[in-house]
Amino acid sequence: MKNIPLHWKIIIGLILGVIWAILSSFLGWSKFTIDWINPFGVIFINLLKLIAIPLVLFSIIKGIADLKDINSLGKIGIKTLGAYLVTTVIAISVGLGIVNISKPGEYVDQEQRVLNRLSYELWVQETNGVEIKDGKNYLNDPQYSHLKEVAIANYHGSDIEDIGVLAKVKSAKDRKEDGPLQILVDVVPSNIFFALGRNSLMLQIIFFGLFFGAVMLMIDEDKAKPVFDFVVGSNEIFLKMVDVVMKAAPFFVFALLAGKISEMAGDDPGKVLEIFLGLGTYSLAVIIGLGLLILVIYPLIVHFFVKGISYKDFFKGIGEAQALAFSTSSSAATLPVTMECVNEKLGVSKKITSFVLPIGATVNMDGTSLYISVAVVFLAQFHLIDLSFAQQLTIVLTATLASIGASAVPSAGLIMMIMVLQSVGLNPAWIAIIFPVDRILDMLRTVVNVTGDATVSTVIASAEGELGEKNL
């Protein structure tokens, strides 16, 4: 086992975790798994988040201070944000292309889709400021009169409070009602110590790190040196913490997967299969889109813009980060490992990794953006709504802007999706329909997010002449 690479050990842990969860469901051991195994998975994520926040802060400060010239900060910053914006738009476009070609929402029983459509029109009638998107009116169509009463009974009898949809709708509504410059207000912290204690305030931590590092470049080098030495030393300590935690990663990942699947399935092993089969076509469309990004688009970007890194080298270099992203569903929790992989195995300098990757973990949500574009159009198809090209362009714009402020934590994409649904005048409570498969798709799209971060950092390093020897 000593000669097996760590990313393979993590994958073995993932597989064993799934097998254990299935066995525990058959044998009625799910409560034991949740009570005695799952806590180690929670501890693992907590350890990674414990390291991630200070590592982001010290890495950004060090990365900027290493630039020596404040003008370099603006040049690299523009390239980084531009690259992340381009990959996000590509991801959303891929998602819209796949969902419009495959039309997963049309595989649902036609009568059920008509009932869904009638419920949608009832919701429009009760919601101020919303109009029917395609101008059709099924409620007044005689051929659907036999389904009208059923739809009314289902609509008024529905209850979404138990699955937490209302809380997410309220959160998204609060953001929608903010002013146009609220995103700038949100970026600037009033108390950095408060921001350091909240994973959801990563943008504020990044802003403080950028501000602190930039001002360090403006003062006398002799006066800044003690602070710089402290930052460098602290950064090395937190990187070493990553090494220590990752030694036990295969066991932690086993506990994490076993616990999460046991929570979903309980003592009924058929429950998870039933859930996934019900939303199979939608899930398959998302998975195909995410697979295209990981296996085709990102490698092509590296191939065309980076010399010396082959297809095999790229995936071998970031394998550990991808496996960890899948198990934790958090770009932020995976960030320390992503930085280590990109720096040590792909040869990207610490100056680039410490600046580009923390920003990517916060603003670059390619997998989430693709997932949202597929989900919103799927939900429209599911309710017999024909979205126009202009309305789908609104999805692209809103999803791109929403991804910038999305928190790099599990299921943050659901809040983004509510905002996008609202932007095109669809019922935000529809996220309840895709809730059952969100967790597994969340794991997959986090792998895409992390792979996208690694791709952009490698491209920026190559452009800046900061790509060294690989250590694969």
C-alpha positions, 0 to 999 in steps of 0.5 A, spaced: 500 500 500 505 504 501 507 505 493 500 506 491 499 514 490 495 517 494 489 519 489 488 512 488 488 510 496 482 516 496 479 513 490 479 506 494 476 509 500 471 512 496 469 505 493 469 502 500 465 507 503 459 506 498 460 498 499 459 499 506 453 504 506 450 499 501 451 493 506 449 497 512 443 498 509 442 491 507 444 489 514 440 494 518 446 498 520 445 505 518 444 508 524 451 505 527 454 508 520 451 515 521 453 515 529 460 512 529 463 512 522 460 519 519 463 523 524 470 522 522 468 524 515 465 531 518 471 532 522 475 531 516 471 537 512 472 541 519 480 540 519 480 542 511 476 548 512 480 550 519 486 550 514 483 553 508 481 560 511 488 562 514 491 559 508 487 563 503 489 569 507 497 568 508 497 565 501 494 571 497 498 576 502 505 572 500 503 571 493 502 579 492 508 581 496 512 576 491 510 580 485 515 586 488 511 590 483 504 593 484 503 594 477 504 586 476 498 585 480 493 589 476 496 585 470 495 578 473 489 580 476 486 582 469 488 575 466 485 571 472 478 574 472 478 574 464 480 567 464 475 565 469 470 569 466 471 565 459 471 558 462 464 560 466 461 562 459 463 556 456 461 551 461 454 555 461 454 554 453 455 547 454 450 546 459 445 549 454 447 546 448 446 539 451 439 540 455 436 543 448 439 537 444 437 532 449 431 535 452 431 531 458 424 534 461 420 531 455 422 524 457 417 525 463 409 522 462 406 527 458 400 527 462 404 529 468 407 534 464 400 537 463 399 537 470 405 541 472 404 546 466 397 547 470 400 548 476 405 553 473 400 557 471 396 557 477 403 560 480 403 565 475 396 567 477 398 568 484 404 571 483 405 579 482 409 581 477 410 574 473 407 573 466 407 566 463 413 565 459 411 562 452 404 566 452 400 559 452 394 558 456 393 551 458 388 552 464 383 555 459 384 550 454 378 545 454 382 539 452 385 539 459 379 541 463 379 534 466 386 535 469 384 542 471 381 540 478 387 535 479 392 540 478 388 545 483 388 540 488 395 538 488 397 545 487 394 548 494 395 541 497 403 541 496 407 543 502 415 544 501 417 547 508 419 540 510 425 540 505 428 547 506 426 550 500 422 556 503 429 558 507 433 558 500 427 561 496 427 567 502 435 567 502 435 568 494 429 573 494 433 577 499 439 577 494 435 579 489 432 585 492 439 588 493 441 594 490 446 593 483 452 595 487 451 590 493 456 585 490 461 591 491 459 592 498 459 585 500 466 584 498 469 589 503 469 587 510 467 591 516 471 586 521 476 581 518 476 577 524 468 576 523 470 574 516 475 569 518 470 566 522 465 565 516 466 560 510 461 564 506 465 570 507 471 568 503 470 574 498 471 579 504 478 575 506 480 575 499 479 582 499 483 583 505 489 579 503 489 583 496 489 590 500 494 588 505 499 585 500 498 591 496 500 596 501 506 592 503 509 593 497 508 600 498 512 601 504 519 601 505 522 593 504 526 593 511 519 595 515 515 590 511 520 584 512 518 582 519 511 581 517 513 578 510 517 573 514 511 571 519 506 571 513 511 566 509 512 562 515 505 561 517 504 559 510 509 554 510 506 551 517 499 551 514 501 547 508 504 542 512 498 541 516 495 539 509 500 534 508 499 531 515 491 531 514 492 528 507 495 522 510 489 519 513 485 522 507 483 515 505 480 513 511 476 520 512 473 519 505 471 512 507 467 515 513 464 521 509 461 517 503 459 511 508 455 516 512 452 521 507 449 515 503 447 512 509 443 518 511 440 518 504 438 510 504 437 509 511 435 501 511 432 501 505 438 500 499 433 501 494 431 508 496 437 511 493 436 507 486 429 509 486 431 516 487 436 516 481 432 513 476 426 518 477 431 523 475 435 519 471 435 523 464 436 530 467 442 527 471 445 524 465 445 530 461 448 534 467 453 528 468 455 528 460 456 536 460 460 536 466 464 530 463 465 534 457 468 540 461 473 535 465 475 530 459 475 534 453 475 542 454 480 543 460 485 538 457 484 542 450 485 549 453 491 546 457 494 543 450 493 549 446 496 554 451 501 550 456 507 547 453 510 541 456 504 538 460 500 532 457 493 530 457 496 524 462 500 529 466 495 534 467 490 529 470 496 525 474 498 532 477 491 534 480 488 527 481 488 528 489 484 534 488 479 531 484 478 525 488 478 530 495 473 535 491 468 529 489 468 526 497 467 533 500 463 537 495 467 543 497 472 547 493 474 551 499 475 545 503 479 542 497 483 548 496 489 547 500 490 540 496 489 543 490 494 548 491 499 543 493 498 539 487 498 544 482 504 547 485 508 541 486 506 536 481 504 541 475 510 546 477 506 552 477 510 557 482 507 559 489 506 566 486 501 564 481 498 558 485 497 563 492 494 568 488 490 565 482 487 559 486 484 562 492 480 567 487 478 561 483 475 557 489 471 563 490 469 566 483 470 560 478 464 555 479 464 552 472 461 546 474 455 549 478 454 554 472 453 548 467 449 545 472 444 551 473 443 552 466 441 544 465 437 544 471 433 551 469 431 549 462 430 542 464 425 544 469 422 549 464 421 542 459 418 538 465 413 544 466 411 544 458 414 551 458 418 553 451 424 558 453 426 563 448 433 564 445 433 571 449 430 568 455 436 562 455 441 568 454 438 571 461 440 564 464 447 565 461 448 572 464 444 571 471 448 564 472 455 568 470 454 573 475 451 569 480 457 564 480 461 570 482 458 571 489 457 563 490 460 561 496 465 555 495 461 550 500 456 544 499 450 546 495 451 553 494 448 552 487 441 551 489 441 559 492 444 561 485 439 556 481 433 560 485 436 567 483 436 564 476 429 561 476 427 568 479 430 572 473 426 568 468 420 568 471 419 561 473 417 558 480 423 558 485 420 552 489 421 548 483 428 546 486 424 541 490 424 537 484 431 536 483 433 536 491 434 528 491 439 528 486 443 534 488 448 531 493 451 526 488 451 532 482 454 537 487 460 532 488 461 531 481 460 539 479 465 540 485 470 536 481 469 540 475 470 547 479 477 544 482 479 542 475 477 549 472 481 552 477 487 548 476 487 549 468 486 557 469 492 557 474 496 553 469 495 557 463 496 564 467 503 561 470 505 559 463 503 566 460 507 569 466 513 564 465 512 561 472 511 554 470 517 550 473 519 542 473 513 537 474 514 532 480 509 527 477 
